[in-house]
Amino acid sequence: MSAPTPSSSGPWFPICRNSSVILYLLSILFLVFGVLYVAFPQTAVNDITQIGNALGLPAPTPAQLADSFGGWLIFTFAYMVGATASSFLAAREPENPRPYLDILVVLKVTSSGTGAVFFLTQAHYAFYLATALVDALLAVVVLVVRAHLLSDMERLKRSGNALGERKRV
């Protein structure tokens, strides 16, 4: 006998649906911003720099920005694809999203921490500050989704209503 397939009427569905919607939206955002950044890196940096100028933060010179492009765009795009894949796969795997969510948290905490360290030790550029703040916020969102999803799935497993399990009669 095969395990029951998920349906939109199971007791776990509202939990998975809400978390999955958030994770699918994050995966779309990561992919869109990754493609936009690799396609128009100077525009992204200029826009963030203008916001920083309004806040009194210094603008990097073109020579300073040159170090941010080239080969680093490859790594930035790869990072965004990794974040996209992690959030997408977590949304698709409601039975076991933990590994994908853990990877996503590591990615976001690492980039946030790196942006904060660069902002504090190298230069007070808006791009570093924006990276630190936005990715910290995204890490918190993922941690909240992770905690919510995993605690509710654990509760459902204890009740015998977990995804893929049959109730014994």
C-alpha positions in Angstrom: 0.0 0.0 0.0 1.3 3.4 -0.8 1.2 6.4 1.5 -1.6 8.8 1.0 -0.9 11.7 -1.2 -1.2 15.3 0.0 -4.5 17.0 -0.6 -5.8 20.4 0.2 -8.1 19.0 2.8 -5.6 17.5 5.2 -5.1 19.0 8.7 -1.5 20.0 7.8 -2.4 21.9 4.6 -3.0 25.4 6.1 0.4 25.2 7.8 2.2 24.1 4.7 0.3 26.5 2.5 1.2 29.6 4.4 4.8 28.7 4.8 5.1 27.5 1.2 3.6 30.8 -0.1 6.2 32.8 1.8 9.0 30.6 0.6 7.8 30.7 -3.0 7.6 34.5 -2.8 11.1 34.6 -1.4 12.4 32.3 -4.2 10.9 34.6 -6.8 12.4 37.7 -5.1 15.9 36.1 -4.9 15.8 35.1 -8.5 14.5 38.5 -9.8 17.0 40.5 -7.7 19.8 38.1 -8.7 19.1 38.5 -12.4 18.6 42.3 -12.1 21.9 42.6 -10.2 23.9 40.6 -12.6 22.3 42.3 -15.6 22.5 45.9 -14.2 25.1 45.9 -11.4 26.0 49.6 -11.8 22.3 50.6 -11.7 21.7 48.7 -8.4 24.8 50.1 -6.8 24.0 53.7 -8.0 20.4 53.5 -6.7 21.5 52.2 -3.3 24.3 54.9 -3.2 21.8 57.6 -3.9 19.7 56.5 -1.0 22.9 56.4 1.1 23.8 59.9 0.0 20.4 61.1 1.2 21.3 59.6 4.6 24.7 61.2 4.6 26.7 58.1 3.7 29.7 58.5 1.4 29.6 57.4 -2.2 32.2 55.0 -3.5 34.4 56.2 -6.4 34.3 54.4 -9.7 37.7 52.9 -9.0 36.4 51.5 -5.7 33.3 50.1 -7.4 35.5 48.3 -10.0 36.5 45.8 -7.4 32.9 44.9 -6.8 32.2 43.8 -10.4 33.7 41.4 -12.9 34.3 38.0 -11.3 32.3 38.9 -8.2 29.1 39.1 -10.2 29.5 35.4 -11.0 29.6 34.6 -7.2 26.8 37.0 -6.4 24.6 35.4 -9.0 25.5 31.9 -7.9 24.6 33.0 -4.3 21.2 34.2 -5.4 20.5 31.0 -7.4 21.4 29.1 -4.2 19.0 31.2 -2.1 16.3 30.8 -4.8 16.8 27.0 -4.9 16.8 26.6 -1.1 13.6 28.6 -0.6 11.9 26.9 -3.6 12.9 23.4 -2.5 11.8 24.1 1.1 8.4 25.2 -0.2 8.1 22.0 -2.3 9.2 19.7 0.6 6.7 20.2 3.4 7.7 16.9 5.0 11.3 17.8 5.4 12.1 21.5 4.7 14.8 21.8 7.4 17.9 21.2 5.3 16.8 23.8 2.7 15.8 26.3 5.3 19.1 25.8 7.2 21.1 26.5 4.1 19.0 29.6 3.4 19.5 30.9 6.9 23.3 30.3 6.6 23.4 32.2 3.3 21.4 35.2 4.6 23.3 35.4 8.0 26.6 35.1 6.2 25.8 37.9 3.7 24.3 40.1 6.4 27.3 39.6 8.7 29.7 40.3 5.8 27.9 43.5 4.9 27.9 44.6 8.5 31.7 43.9 8.9 32.5 45.7 5.6 30.3 48.7 6.7 32.0 48.9 10.1 35.6 48.2 9.1 36.1 49.2 5.5 33.8 52.1 4.5 30.3 53.3 5.4 28.8 52.6 2.0 25.1 52.3 1.7 25.5 49.1 -0.3 27.2 47.4 2.7 24.6 48.7 5.1 21.7 47.7 2.8 23.1 44.2 2.5 23.5 43.9 6.3 20.0 45.1 7.1 18.0 43.4 4.3 19.6 40.0 4.6 19.3 40.1 8.4 15.6 40.8 8.0 15.3 37.9 5.5 17.2 35.6 7.8 14.7 36.4 10.6 11.7 35.8 8.2 13.2 32.4 7.3 13.8 31.5 10.9 10.2 32.4 11.8 8.9 30.4 8.9 11.2 27.5 9.9 10.1 27.6 13.6 6.4 27.8 12.7 6.5 25.1 10.1 8.7 22.6 12.1 6.8 23.1 15.4 3.4 22.6 13.7 4.6 19.7 11.7 6.0 18.1 14.9 2.6 18.6 16.6 0.8 17.0 13.7 3.2 14.0 13.7 2.5 13.4 17.4 -1.2 13.5 16.6 -0.8 11.0 13.7 -2.0 13.5 11.1 1.4 14.3 9.6 1.9 14.3 5.9 2.3 10.8 4.5 1.1 9.0 7.6 -2.0 6.9 8.0 -4.0 7.0 11.2 -4.2 3.6 12.8 -7.7 2.3 13.5 
